Amino acid sequence: MKKISGSIVALITPFSGGAVDFDTLGKLIELHIASGTDAIVTAGTTGETATWTQDEYSRIIRFTVEQVKGRIPVVAGTGTQSTATTVERTKLACQLGADAALVVTPYYNKPTQGGLLAHFSAVAQACEFPVILYNVPGRTGVNLLPETVLRLQEVPWVTGIKEASGSISQAEWILRAARPDFSLYSGEDKLNYPLFVLGAVGAISVVANVIPRLFAELVHAAAAGDHVRARELAHRLLPIAEGLFLETSPAPAKACMHMLGMIPSPELRLPLVGVSTGTGEHLAKILRDLDLEVIAGK
């Protein structure tokens, strides 16, 4: 089992004319590997996976695994609102060569804590494949509480959690009592550094899409105990960590990447739309303040 830690990008999906732009996707993957990104999450929230067809789901995961060629771990988002479908997707991700599954709490149907315990246990036991829990109540309408996480850590194949509740104390309750090899990943870019100090092993990040090298430097400084440099970078990157969530993600991230020439188009899939003019102007200022050259969308 590959160790998954450090700077982990929640990768966007580039589109062109409604179709997946695989050429740009391949270039982004190479950029991340060259920039020090330690792992890639594909088929996550930031990838707009809810809009993918089943064929796209298989093609994108296979493409990502083949492009990476084992150089860094690939984590595939497999969670759905159905336990049976989540099991199918997790098995597929394993077959396609991913290194782990990122399984979000079932959305819309809002299970109880007992339902969440049963759901994640069923997925892990049916698939026998590393499962990273994903708690993002702002997207799903349900919060995976620390006491439930601590019960789930005892389930074989449950290896960690992406904690994106926005609560430092919730993450700390997990870190306080989890087994030593249970990994907590920050899923909230504004809280990355505080969670590293408390014991997070990595960050699954939207910001890493836009500034992969700077973000990796922050994460690696924190991991090395260079807190002077890590704090400096955390303070410097706070505006972009907030700016990328001024409107529904990943619209701001794609806008920034287009401004920087990283992707040819900021295209999203409905029901998501591009950022407003005011947000775009604010994001351009944030990028310039980071001494990044804005070449499009001025």
N, C-alpha and C positions, 0 to 999 in steps of 0.2 A: 504494500500500500504506500503510494507516494505521500510524502509530507506536504501538506498544503498550508502555506503560511506566507506572511509578508504582504507585498503589494499585489492585490488581486483586482483586476479590472472587471467590472460588470459591463461587458462589451455591448456597445450599440450595434444595431443592424443597419447598414447602409442600404438605401433603396434608390432605384432609378426607374422612373416611369411605372411605378407600382410593383416592380420586380426586385428581388434581392440582387444587390450589386456585389457579386462574388469577387470580382477583380479588386474592388476597393476593400472588401472584407479581408482578403488575403494580405493586402498592403498594411492594413491596420494591425493584423496579427504580427507581422514582421516588425513593425514599428514598436510594438509593445515588448517583444522579446529583446530587441536591440536597446530599448530604453530601461531595462531592468525590471520590468513587470514579472512577478514571480508565478502567477497563475492567471488563467482566463476563465471567467464564467460566461458561458453562452446559454442562450434560451432563458435568460432571466427577465425580470421586470424591465430593465433598461433596454433590453433587446426587442421590446414590443412583441414578445412571444405570443401574447393573447391574440394577435392578429395573424399569426402564421397558419398556413395550411399544414396538414399532417405531413404532406410530401416535403414542404419546406423545412419542417422540424427535423426530419431525418437527414435531409441534404445539408442543412447548415451545421448540424453537429458532426456529421461525417467530414464535411469540408474542413471544419475547424481542427478536428483531431488530425486529419491528414496534413494540414498546413503546419501545425505545431510540430509534428514528427517526434513527439516524446520529449521535447526540449524543456517544457514546463507542464505542470498539470493542467488538465482541462476539466472543469466542473460544468455539468449540464443541469439546467433547471428542468425539473420533471413534475413539479407539483401542479395539481389541478383541484377542482372542487369535488372530485370523485375519487374515492380510495382505489377502486378497481382500475380506473384510467391512470392514476398516478403509478400504480404497480406496473402497468403495461409500459408506460413511458420510462420508468426507471430501468426496467429490464432492457428496453431498447437502447437507452443511453449506455448501458453496460456493453451491449453487443456492438455498439458503434465505436467503442474504444475510449469513452470518457473515463476519468479517474475517480469521479464521485458524482453524486446527485445532490442538487440543492432543492429541497422540498419545502415549498411555501405552505403555510397554514391554509386549509381550504377556505376559499373566499365565498362570499355571498350567503352560503347556507349557515354560517356562524355556529359551528359546533361548540359544545361545552368543553371544559377542560378534560372531562372523561372521554368525550368524543375525539379530542386531539390526541390524547394518550393512545387510544385504540387505533386511530388512523396511522400515526407515525410508526407504531409498533407493527402494524400489519404490513406496511410498506417495507420496512427494514427486514423483517423476518421472511417476507415472500421473495425478496430480491437478493439477499445476501451480498449487498453492494454498499460501499460507504455512503451514508446519508448524512448530509448537513441540514439540520433544521433551519427554517427561515421564518423569522418572526417580524412582520411588517404590518402592524395593526392599522396604520394609516391607509393602507391599500386594501386590506382584506376584511376589516371590521371585526377582527377577533385577535385578542392578545394571548400569546402563549406564555403563561405565567412561570416564574422561576421554579416553583414547586413541581410543576408539570415537567419542565425541562430536566430537573434533577431526577425525576423518576425515569424519564426517557433515556438519560445517559447510561442507565443500567441495561438498556436493550442492546443486544449485539448488533453491530454495524452502524449504530448511531454514533457518529464521531465528533460532532460539534454543532454549533449554532451560529447563524448570521443574525445578530441581534440589532434590529432596526426599530425598536419601540421608541427611541429617543430618550429613554430613561437610563441615566448612569446607574442609579441605585438598582434597577432591575438587573442590569448586566452584572453589577457587583455581587448581588445575592447569588447569581449562578457561579461566578468565579470563586466566591468564598467557599463553596461546598462541592464543586464538581471534582471528579477524579482528575488526576494530574494530566492525563493524555486526552482529556475532553477539550476541544478547541473552541474558543469563543472568538468570532470575527466581528469587528465593528461593521455595521451596515448603515451607519449614519455619519456622513462625511464631516459634519461639524464636531462630532465627538470622537473622532479617530484617536487623536493624541491622548486625551484623558483615559480612554479605554486601553490603550497600549500600556500606560502607566499602571493600570489596575491588573493587567495580565492578559489582555487580548493578544492573540498570536498573529493577527493579520487584519486587513481591512478589505472588504469587498466594496469597491468604490465606483461611483459615477465620475467623480473628479478625475480619476486616473485616465479616463477617455481623452480628456482635453490636454492634460499636462502630465503624461506618463512618467517622464524622467524626473521632474520635480517631485511628483507624488511618491515615486519609488525612493527618492532621496530622503524624504520625510520618514517613511516607514522604516527604512534601513537604519537611519540615525536613531530612531526610537528603539529598535531591536538591539542595537549595539550599545545602548545606554548613553548615547551622546545627547543628553537632554537639552543642552544649550542649543545645539543645532536643530533638534527636533521641535523645540518650542518656537524657535525663530521661524521655521518653515510653517508650523501650524498657524502662527499669527499672520504670516504673509498670505497664506492660502485661505484664510477665513472668508474673505469676500467672495471668492469663487465657490467655496463650499456652500455658501448661502445663495449665491446668484444662480447656481444650477438648479435651484428648487423654487425660483420665483414663479414659475409656471410648471405645469405637470411635466415631470421627467419622462422621456429624455429630450423633450423639445429644446430646452436651453442648452443642453450639452451638444446637440446636433448643430444648433445655431453657432455656438462657439467653434466647433470643429470646422464648420464651413468657412467662418471668418478667417481661420488660421490656415485654410487650404488643405486640411486633412481629409476632407470628404468633398466630392464635387457638388453635392446637393444636401440641404438639411431636411430632405423629404421625410415625412412621417406617414403613418397609415391612420386613416380615420378609425375611431373618433378623435384621435389626437391631431392637432394642427400646429403650425409654426408659431413662434413667439410673437407677441405684439411689437410694434415699432419701438415703444418706450422701453420694453424689456431688452430688445436687441441692442439699443443704444447703450443701456446700462451695462450689458454684458461686454460690449466692445470696450468700454472704459475700463472695466475690470481687467480685461486681457492686456490693454495697454499699460495699466499700472503694474502688471507683472512683467513688463518689458517684452511682451510678445508682439510680433508684427501681425497686425490685422490687415489681411489682404483682400477680404471680400466682405460685403455687407456693412460697409462703412456708414 
